[in-house]
């Protein structure tokens, strides 16, 4: 899987996903909060399936590959 999410977006996805997921245990305790797993997992892996299908990437250059190398911040 080629990473297609830049570092800033990954951090945002992880924070937002964890916040939404925490609502399953704290606050209103709604089962809908388990949807927070989606942004959390895409943030942790650095790969977003819809981005791949649409040919979209937030990485700044083509050096961002499986190794996460390059200057795009996708490590």
Residue pairs with C-beta under 8 A, 6 or more apart in sequence:
1 45
1 47
1 52
1 66
2 47
2 52
2 64
2 65
2 66
3 45
3 46
3 47
3 59
3 64
3 65
3 66
3 68
3 74
4 46
4 47
4 48
4 51
4 52
4 56
4 57
4 58
4 59
4 64
5 13
5 42
5 43
5 46
5 47
5 48
5 51
5 57
5 58
5 59
5 74
6 58
6 59
6 60
6 72
6 73
6 74
7 73
7 74
7 75
8 73
9 43
9 58
10 43
10 44
10 46
10 74
11 43
12 43
13 39
13 40
13 42
13 43
14 39
14 40
14 43
14 44
16 36
16 39
17 36
17 37
17 38
17 39
17 40
17 41
17 42
17 43
18 36
18 40
19 36
20 33
20 35
20 36
20 39
21 33
21 34
21 36
21 37
21 40
22 33
22 36
23 29
23 30
23 33
23 36
24 30
24 31
24 33
24 34
24 36
25 33
42 48
42 49
46 68
46 74
50 56
51 57
51 58
57 64
59 70
59 72
59 73
59 74
60 71
60 72
60 73
61 70
61 71
61 72
62 70
63 69
63 70
63 71
63 72
64 70
64 72
64 74
68 74
68 75
69 75
